């Protein structure tokens, strides 16, 4: 298989499912922290929770867009994005589990800062994928394939 080949459709579905599950876990933890899971009354507090939910879900929307765009490119770029998605999920789950275990009064500040960290992880994975995609395009433009030695043209 060539370096520039695309990722299978099943891999796209798996990556999108992992992003969606991680987003659902984030929403669930936020609702639990707000007391809505414990039988708390749904009141005006839900309206004030919506901007926070939007902020918390922003990295997952960005991740979805990055996954969809990256899987149209080379397999290597898609792999870089898949590693970025795995890092996003690990970061999210680890920090939210630490929030659930914490008894600190300031632990809820995690919901303000977590999206910054998530976007940094996604930005790094996206940059790596872009660099890989540019290198693959340059290689194709020079007419070399993955089996050729550098400096020699394919015949």
C-alpha positions, 0 to 999 in steps of 0.5 A, a space after each residue: 500500500 502506498 504512503 499516500 493512500 487514504 484511511 478506510 471509511 471504517 476508521 473514519 467512523 471509529 474516530 468520529 465515534 470516539 470523539 462523540 463518546 468523549 464529548 458525551 462523557 464530558 457533557 455527562 460529567 458537567 451535568 453531574 457536577 451541576 446536580 442535574 443527574 441527582 434529581 435536581 430540578 431543571 430551572 434557569 440554571 440550565 440556561 446558564 449551563 448552555 454557554 459552558 456546554 458550548 465551550 466544553 464541546 468546542 474542541 470536539 466539534 473542531 476534532 470532528 472537522 479535523 478528522 473529516 478533513 484529514 481522512 481525505 488526505 494521506 494515510 500518514 496524515 490521518 494516522 497523525 490525527 488519529 494519534 491526536 484524537 487518542 491524546 484528546 480522549 486520554 487527556 479528557 478522560 484523565 482530567 474529568 476522572 480526577 475532577 470526579 475524585 477531587 474534593 477541592 472547591 476549585 476543581 470545577 475550574 477544570 471546565 474553564 481550562 480543559 478546552 484550552 488544553 484540548 485545543 492545544 492537543 488538536 492543534 499539534 496533531 493538525 500541524 503534524 498532519 499538515 506537514 505530513 500532507 505537504 511532504 506527501 504532495 511534494 513527493 508525488 510532485 517529484 514523481 517518487 513513490 514510497 519504495 524509491 530511494 531518495 534522489 532516484 526517480 521512479 521508472 
